[in-house]
Amino acid sequence: MNPTIAIVAQGAMGAGVGARLVERGLRVVTSLAGRSDASAKRAKAAGMVAVSDAECAQADFFLSICPPSDALALARKMAALIAPNNKKPIYVDCNAVSPPSKVAIGNVIQQCGAPFVDVGIIGLPPKEGTSPFLHASGPEAAKFGVLNDFGIKVNVIDGPVGAASALKMSYAGITKGITALGSMMMLAATRAGVATLLRGELDRSHPAFITNFQRAVPDMFDKAYRFDGEMKEIADFAGEDPQARQMYLAIADFYTRIAADHAGKHEETGALAAFLKKKG
């Protein structure tokens, strides 16, 4: 029989993964307890069935796809619901947290008797013909590989819980770090009155930079509030390198500032959008 999948929460990635699995014939459930109207609309559009937290705890797989700061609290809540059940879901933590954070989450889940899989998601939410890569590690990771049969690209890593998270932290540190650094310098050039000159020089000498920034920077505006927590997790991951730790804590603060601007006056996000406006 096809597995039942529970996914919490219903953000762009969670709803996207849910929609892909529904398209491939799986029953996908979710809990809307305490969620916004926007989350409920995304879940409905994806074909996800709203059920109670307790019913989610009885699925075959439970995928935690939420902001990094919520990952441990969600694990604790679900562990309390899973513990009394004879049937235990395979708990798959897909959140952008550091390896030590992932191990702590895994310990909570394993103490309630459920199998645990560490997953790092790399890529954008599924769209027609594409899927992000869900890199999975830990002793139970091979069991999660079954979702390869349902339109989700799962890559099982030969490594412990924490290996998939280390890969995610390294990758996101580069991609989201570059987005932040580029944005900082675009804003600095704007304040100094040389934005047009900088844009012209990038167009001339590094057109690939502009192509990447035109996609990544505007896409970041709605997500910046979540990147704060992710950058702090990356700072912890890089903690043995004091300069790297300081840099990612500063990037976390930058994303917090951008999130506040995007929710308010749009001064900095507007300046970034103007800098990146396609010519012609």
ABEGO torsion letter per residue (X at the ends): XBBBBBBOBABAAAAAAAAAAAAAGBBBBBBABGBBAAAAAAAAAAGBBBBBAAAAAABABBBBBBBAAAAAAAAAAAAAAAAABABBBBBBBABBBBAAAAAAAAAAAAAAGBBBBBBBBBEBBBBBGBBBBBBBBEAAAAAAAAAAAAGBBBBBBBBBBGAAAAAAAAAAAAAAAAAAAAAAAAAAAAAAGAAAAAAAAAAAABAAAAAAAAAAAAAAAAAAAAAAAAAAAAAAAAAABAAAAAAAAAAAAAAAAAAAAAABAGAAAAAAAAAABBBX
